[in-house]
Amino acid sequence: MAAYGLMLPPALLALPARGCINVHASLLPRWRGAAPIQRALLAGDARTGITIMQMDAGLDTGPILLQEALAISPDDTTGTLHDRLGALGAGLLVQALESNPAPRPQDAAAATYAARIGKEEAGIDWRKPAAEIERQVRAFDPAPGAHTRCDGVTLKIWRARVEPGAAGAAGTVSAAGADGIVVACGRDALRITELQRAGGKRLPAQAFLSGFKLAPGTRLGAAGG
């Protein structure tokens, strides 16, 4: 089973002779729960992986059968990481079925919880450090998309990078041109290189600016995002 999203009752789990197994997109016990990929990106984890686990009545608490780690690249999004983990999980599942490895218990003391992603989490608070916002952009790609507001228009940010040392009032555009839109954050700044207005297409910054004015001094979002 993979990404089923519901808890199976003990009576159902007991039906198969070898029990039920699950493919989980994290190195359990880290990131038990519904959104392990997004939470790993938001936290700035250097790696994640796949766990093949024996299911029990708890939330991703069952014994581990197999695990394999995968490095998180600096430009990984939830979409790209999902696809790489999917390929890894398929192979590891076949290996588990063929080798029937002995289960080992999880270390409950080391467990963290990957809560389901709420749309409100995708709103950008420019008072946060640029590095944290950049991780938010990647974690919410392809959905729901990290977003801010400009003159009443919702803008989704799809690609950005940190500009170290840049300063200014949080949420204020300091530069806008072919190489991106620079927005001051609580620490450093964010250079936005791909974005989208409500109802529009994802566009590189240069193409976006040809149809949407974002002059230096423009304030994005409210104080809280």
C-alpha positions, 0 to 999 in steps of 0.5 A: 500500500502507498499513499492510501490516506486512511487508517486500516482497522486491525481486523483487516490488517490481520487478514493477509498471512504475511500482514500488510506492508506500506511504502512510506516516503521518509526515513521513519520514524522521521516524518510519520503522517500525510505530508512527509515530502513537503515537511522534509523540504520545509525543514531543510532536510539534507536527505529523505528516503523510502521505508517499507514497513509492516503496517499496524494500527498506528499512524506509520508506527509499524516495524521497518522492513527495508529503508533506503536514503535519497539525497535532497537536491538544492533545487528539488521541489515536492514534484521532483522529489515525489517522482524520484522517491516513487521510482526508489519505492517501487524497486524497494517494494519488490526487494522486500517482497522477494527477500521477506526481511525481518522487521525491526521496531521504530525508535518512537523517541525519534519520531516526528509528525508530517501534518497534512498541508493546509492552503494557509501555509502557502501564504508567504510571510516576508518577515521570515528569512529568505532561506525559509521562504525559498524552501516554502516555494519548493515545498508547495510546488506543484500544489498549492503554490507559495503565494503573495499579494500585489495590489489585490492580485494573487501572485504564485511564486514557483522558482526563486533563490536566496540573495545573501546580505540584501536588505530593506523593508520586508516584502519590498521589491528592490529590483525587477528585471530580466534576471528576476524580481528581488524582494527583501525578507526578514533576513537576506532577500529572495530573487524570484525567477518564475511566477504566475498571476491569478488566472495566468501562466507560469512565466519567467520573470522577464516575460511576467514583467512585460505584462505586470508592473513590479517597480522597485518600492512595490510592497508585496503582501501584508505584514503577515504574508 
